[in-house]
Amino acid sequence: MFTPAAIEKLAPLSFGTLDGDLLLSNDAGHWARLSSADTADLFAGTITPGHPRFAALAARGFLREGLDTDALAARIRHRTAPLFQGTNLHILVVTLRCDHACRYCHASRLPLDAAGADMSIDTARQSVDLAFQTRSPNVNIEFQGGEPLANAEVVRFVIEYARECNRFHKKELRFSLVTNLTRMQEAYFEWLVAPDVAVCTSLDGPADLHDANRRLLGGGSAFAAVSGWLRRFREVYAERALDPGLFHVEALMTTTRASLRRAQEIVDTYLALGLPALHLRPLNRYGFAAAAWARIGYTGEEYLRFYFEALNAVIVANAAGGDLREQTAAVYLTKLLTPDDPGHMDLRSPCGAGIGQLAYDIDGKVYTCDEGRMLARTGDATFNVGHVETNRWSDVVSHPTVRAMAAASLLETLPGCRDCVYRPFCGVCPVQSWATDGDLFGHAGRSTRCVIQRGQLEGLLRLLHDDAAGTTERLFKRWTVNRPRVPPPACAT
């Protein structure tokens, strides 16, 4: 290992091994991979000016000699900026009613004719009023359910009311509708096709797989409905001459055991529908999904095999002239290849619970995050931090549970995380730890979540390392480019 003389030449860093090489990282998000020969030189303290690796390692802040602390501080400040901007994501659960019976649903779901399952106009108004008290310059309102379009009246009200409020608050306002699209109507295009409104749906793959995972109550094919509306959205965006790179429906793919052998078919389905992005994600093993785990679950290693089979299919498709991005990889690659951090709520330290996001249930109860809200529907209200009618903003964001969530997700202090070479690029979810381990702090180094995140990062680094021609890295760098939609002026009349 390191000699005393070598240690004196190193700046603060974490290290690990990958396929016989030494991997380095630091708090600024820089990383380096060293061959066995370069590792021996690092251990011996002989990487000094004139050594082939000196300039690169010094520039990335791994060596004391020539260390530019101002540049490192600026990079750390830039990457951690989302942590200090205030709560910007506000998840409004506008209904518990849904027309699907998904195999993996971890939220509560009620039939379409259920009474008392919708957020009222008054509660929606109070939720928006509370959300605008954030000190964040950005307010992102996300509609969840149930199926939000089962309560389309409140969705539209919130969009119009929030825009009116923003004439005074002058924040950067965004909306995101998370919908299965089966309740979509032509009339909704009037208020859904706008620069500040994004639409996100679920698409698990080809028709038989999607319909098996996401059963449409009352019969019929959920795949036929979602694919039809995906095409229709694309037509409407094109009719209005909107940039297809910015205006499209995002789609999430949730992996069940039935998905594991069908990676190529899933990628082919996304390509056939002309979708620009595929967001692969594993199951969450808590809430109502926990009871179904024996039928639909898998190990972290099984998911990783599926994930990289799908990712490789995406890479091959792009090499053949296709244009498809895998979103999970894009988040990691932004952290690995750029100075930026996307600020993904559960891939940051600390996580976004309370300090980056809040969830507002149909009855006005406020939770640290949507995961905490869903857990409450199983009878565990641990993550309830207030109510829109009775609590002030300061009560909510300074709630002891919000503080506990921050402490439990601060990777720099967590055993198994604080010294990990992948710490600058991942994150933990205390709600998941609470649900699976009965402890907010969980077993970070041994959890399935850790197995998956570590495996994804290792796999991406392997793809970059084995890319002699540079084609994969060029593709990956394209995935890190973020072109946000230009919002309408907050004070528009």
N, C-alpha and C positions, 0 to 999 in steps of 0.2 A: 504493500500500500504506500501511501504518501510518506516521504521522508520529512523530518522536521524542517529541513531547508525548503522543500517543495511547498509545504503548507504555508510558509511565510510569504510565498510568491503568489498565492491564490487569493482572489477576492471571494466574498461569500457566494456559495453555490450549493446545489444539490447534485448528487450523481447516482447513477445506476448503470446496469448493463443491458445491452440489447444485441443478441446474436454474437456474443464475444467481443463486441465493441463497448467502449465507455461512452455513456450519455451524460451530458452536463446540462443543467438549466439554472436560471437565477430568477430573482423576484421581478426583473424587468421583462420576463418572458423570452429572453434569449435562450437558445439551446445550441448544442454542438455535439457531433458524433465523432469519436476518435478511434482510429484503428489501434490494434494492439501495440504497434511500434510507437505511435504518438502517445498512447496511454503510458507506456514505459517512460517516455521522456517527461510527461507531466508528473508522474510519480517521482521521478528523479530530480525534478526541478530544473530541467535543462531546456524548457521551452522559453527561450529568451530572444531578444532582437536578433534577427538573422535566421531563426528557425522557421521552416515553411508554414507552421501553424500559428506563429506568434501574432501576426497582425490581425488575423480573424478573431482569435480568442481574446486579444486585448480589446478590440473594437466592441466585442459583445460583453465586456465587463467581467471576464473570468480571471483576469490576471491583475495584480496590483500595479505592476509597472505600466505606466501610460493610462491608468484608469481615469476615465472622464466621468466623475461623479455627477456633474451637472447634467450631462446627456442621459445618464441612467435615471436620475431623479425625474427628469422631464418625461422619459418614457414610462416610468412607473406611474407618474401623475396622470398621464394620458390614458393608460390602460385601466386605471382604477377610477377614472372620472365618473362612470355610471353609478358607482357606489355612493357618491356624494350629491347626486342631483335630486334626490327625493323620490317618492313613490310615483311612478309614471304609468304602471299597468293596473287598470281597474276592471276586474272581471265581474260583469253583471250576469247573474243567473236569472234569466227572465221567466223561466218556466221549468217545471220538473216533468212536464208532459212530453211524450215521445212516441213516434210511430215505429220504432225499431226495438228489437230485442237482441242486442249484440251479445255475443258469447263472452266477451271480455269486459263488459261494462262494469266500471268500478264506482259509478255514481248511482244515485237513486233515480228510478224511472217510474213514471206513472202513466196510465193509459190516456189517450187523447181526450176522453170524456170525463177525466177526473176533475173534481171541484176543488177549489182552494189551492191549486198547484201553480198559479201564475203570480208574478210580481205585479203589483198594482201600479197605476200611474203615479200615485202619491209616493210610494216607496221608491220608484224609479227616479222621481224628481229629487227626493232627499239623497239618494245615492249619488246622483250627479253633483248635487250641491256639495256633498262631502268630498267627492273626488277632486273638485276644483280647489279645495283648500290646500292641496299639496303644494310644496314649494318648487316642485319640478317644473321646468319650462315646457315639459311635454306631458300631455294627457292622452293616453291610449285606452280607449274603452272597448273591451272585448265582450261580445255577447255569447253566453254559453247556455246550456240547458242540462237535461232534456233536449228538445229540438227548439231552438229560439224562434223559428218562424211559426211555431204553434202559437206564439204570442207576438205576432208581427206588429200589432198595434203599438205595443210598448217599445219594441225595437225602433220603430220609426219615430215614436215620440222622443226617445232618448237622443237619437241623432239630431233631430230638429231643436230640441231643448238645449242640448250641449252646445250646438253651434250658436244659439242665441246667447247663452251664458258667456261664450268665448268672445263675444263682441266687447265684453268688459274685461275679461281676464287676459285675453290676447296671448294664449298659449299655443303651442303647436299641437293641434288636435287631430287625432286619428281614431278610426273605428275599425273593428275587425269582427266579422260575423262568422262564427264557427257553426256550420250547418251540414246536415246530411243531404240537403237539397231536395228531398222528396216533398216538402211543403212549399217549394218555390212556385211563384206565379209570375206571369209576364208583367203584371202591374208593378211588381216590386222593383223592376229595373229602374223605375223612375227615381227611386231614392237609394238604390244600392250601387248604381254605376256613377261614381263620383271620385274625384281625386283623393278624398280623405277616407274612403270606405274600401276595405279589403275583404275578400271572401275566402274562407278556408273550409275545405270539406275533407271527408275520409274516403280513400280508395285503397282497398286492400289487395287488389290484383285483378285477375280475370274474373268473369262473371260468376263461375261456380264457387270460387274461393271467397269473393266478396259477399255473395249472397249467403254462404254458409256461416261466415263470421258475423254478418250484419243482416239478420233476418228482418224483413219488412212485415210488420203485423198486418193481417188482413190479406196476405198473399201478394203475389207479384214479385218482380225482380228489383231489388234496391240498386243493383248495378245498372240496369236499364235506365232508371230514373237519374242516377248521378251522372252517368256518362252522357245522357241526353242534355242535361242542363249544363254540363261542362262545355259541350259543343255550342249550346245556345249563348252562354256567356261570351265565348270567344267570338261568335258572330256579332253580338251587340257591341262589344269593345271595338271590333273592326269597323262596324258601321259608323261608329263615332270617331273613327280615325285615331284611336288611342294606341299608344306604344305597347305592343304585345309583350315586350320585355318588362314592362311595369304593370300592365293591366292584364291580369289573368287570375284564375282561381288557384290558390295553393291547395295541395292535397297531402294528407298524412296517411302513411301506411302502417298499420299496427300488426305486429308479427305474432301469430299463434303457431302452435305446433304444426298445424296444417300448412303453414307458409314455408316451412324450413326447406323443403325440397323443390320449391317453385320460384326460386329467385329470378331465373331468366324470364319466366312467364310474366312475373310482376313487372320487371323492367320493360318487357315488350308491350305490356298493356299501357303503361305510361307513355311510351313512345307513340303507340298507335293513336292515343287520344291527344297528342300534340302538347302534352304538359311540359313546362320548362323545368320542373323540379320534382324530385321524389324525396320524401322525408321518411326514412326508415326509422322505426322506433320499436323498442321492446315493450312487453307487457309490464304493467305495474301490478305487483303482487300484494295488493291491499284493497280495502273496501269490499265491495260485492264481488270483485274478481277473484278474491282469495279462495272462495269456495269452489271455483271452477278450475283452479290451478292444476289439479291432477289430470284434467282432460285437455287443457290447452297450453300448459306451461312447458318450460324447457330449462336447461342449464345455461349459464352465461357462456360457456364454451360452445354450446350448440348455436346460440344466437350469433356469436362471432363468426362461425363458419358460414352461416347464412348471410350475414351482413357483408362479408368480403366477397362472397360469390356474387351478390347483387351489385356491390360497388365495382367489381371487375367487369361485370356486364355493362354497367354504365360507362366505364372508361372505354371499353371496346366499341360501344355504340357511338360515342363521341369521335373516336378515331375513324369511324366509318362515315362520318358526316352528320351524325345526329347532334342534338343540342339538349342535353339533359344534365341537371345538376343534382347531386345528392346532398341534402341540406345538413344532415348531421356532420358529414365530413366538412362541409363548407364552414360550419361554426368552428370546428377544431383547426382547420387550415387557416382561418383568419387569425387565430391566436398564434399559430406556428409560423406563418409566412409574412405577417404584416405587423406593424406596431399597434394595431387596433385590437380591441376586445369587444365582441358584439354585445356583451352585457346580458347574455342568456341567463335567465333567472336562476336556474339550477346548475349552471356551469360557471359560477363565480364564487368569490370568497369575501364576505359571507354571502349566502344565498339571498334571493330577493324577497323572502317572506317578510311582509310588513314594511320593509324599507325600500322595496322595489315594486311590490305588487300587493294588492288586496283583492279579496273576493267578497261580493255582496250577494247574499242569498235572497230568495224570493220574499222572505219575511223581513228583510232589512238587517239581519244579523251580518256582521262583518268578520271575515276570517283572514288569517295571515296569507293565505293562498288558496287556490281552488282545491288543491289536494287536502288541505285542512278542512275546507268546507265539505268535501265529499266524505271525509272520515266522520264528520259530525252526523251525516245521514245514517251512519251505522250505529249511532248512539254515543260516540266519543266526541265531546265538544271541547276538547283540550285547546283547540286553535281558534276559538271564538274570542275576538278582541274588542267587541263593541257592537253597537247598533246605530243605524243611521239616524234614528229619531232621538236618541237620548245621549249620545256621546259626541264630544268635540273631536276635532282632528288630532289634537295633542294627546287626548286620552287613548286614541287608537294606536298611533305610531310609537308612543312611549309605553305601551302596555308591557307588563313583565314577560308575557309570552313572546312578544316581538323581540325583546332583549335576549330571551333564552334561545330563540331561533338563531339570532345572529351569533351568539356564543357557540352554539352547537354546530355551526356551519363555517366557522372561521378556520380554514384549513391550516393556517400557520400555527395553530395551537393543538390540533387534533393528533393523537397518537395514530401512527400508520399513514398520516398525510403530511405532517409538517416537514419531514425529511425526504419525502418522495420526489423523485426527479420530475414526475408529471404534475406536481401540484399547481404550477402556473396555468395549467390548461384544462383543469376539470373542476368538479364541485360535488357537494353532497346534498341530500334532501333529508332534513331532520324528520319531516312527516313520514317519509318512507321508513326511516330508522325506527321511529316510534311505533309504526304499525306492524313492522316485521320483527323488531327486537325488543319492543317495550321500553326503549331508551332513546332519547333525542340524539345522543351521540353515537349510538349504534356501534357497529364493528367495521369501521370504514375500510380498513385494509383487507378485510375478508369477505365483504358483501358481494352479492351478485352484481350490484351496480358498479362496484370498483373493478371487478373482473372485466365487465363489458367496457367501461371507459378506458381502462389501462390497455386492454386488447385493441380497442379502436385506435388509440394513439400509437401503439407499437406498430400496428399494421400500416397506418399512414406513413410513419417514418420509414418503414421498410419499402413501401412503394416509391417514396422519394429517393431513397438510397440506391435502389435497383434501377433507377431511371437514367440509364447512360445517355440516351438521346435527348433527354430533357423534355420529352413530349408530355409526360404525365405532370411534371411540375408546371408547365405552361397551362395545361388544362386546370390544374388545381388553383393556380393564381387567378384564372378567370373567375373561378367560383367565389373568390374573396372580394370581388368588386361589388360594392353596394351602391345601387342607384335608387335612392328613395324617390317616391312620387313628390312632386311639388305641391304643397297644400294650398288651398285658397287663402287669401289674406284673412287674418282673424277678425279684422274690422270691416270686412266687405259688407256693402249695403245691398 
